[in-house]
Amino acid sequence: MALVGCLDTRFYFAHAEDQASWTKKIVSEASQRGSLVVSSTITIAELLSTMGADVGLETTTLRINSARLAGVNFIPLSEKIASMAGEMILKNNDLPLADAVIAATALDLTQGRVYTDDPHFQKTTGIRTVWGRL
């Protein structure tokens, strides 16, 4: 099964905290032919600053590298994604910058599919959130 989706920062916490079977399946599908599983590089900053405070820098870095090795593509901020994110914030000034960048990355690469339970994404035009399933 080819899986297409963008992983929000919350996905990594769910994956690390209880290793739910659905998060394991997503990570294992990332390397399958035809799959495109991405995260914005801004997710790395969020993980290092939040998860790093809980479990330490070394463990957090190991988790990020494990995701990369499993086939998750970390997408750097481009001018196109930055512009899309800025326009989203103009329409919804309650949308945090990091979430706007993640949403714009999803719109650019995964048809707006984001694995998250963050309510900010539900208010963003074109974004389809998924949680607890593939």
HELIX and SHEET records of a PDB file:
HELIX    1   1 THR A    9  ASP A   18  1                                  10    
HELIX    2   2 SER A   21  GLU A   29  1                                   9    
HELIX    3   3 THR A   41  VAL A   55  1                                  15    
HELIX    4   4 LEU A   57  ALA A   70  1                                  14    
HELIX    5   5 GLU A   79  LYS A   91  1                                  13    
HELIX    6   6 LEU A   97  LEU A  109  1                                  13    
HELIX    7   7 PRO A  119  GLN A  122  1                                   4    
SHEET    1   A 5 ASN A  73  ILE A  75  0                                        
SHEET    2   A 5 LEU A  36  SER A  40  1                                        
SHEET    3   A 5 VAL A   4  LEU A   7  1                                        
SHEET    4   A 5 ARG A 113  TYR A 115  1                                        
SHEET    5   A 5 ARG A 128  VAL A 130  1                                        
END                                                                             
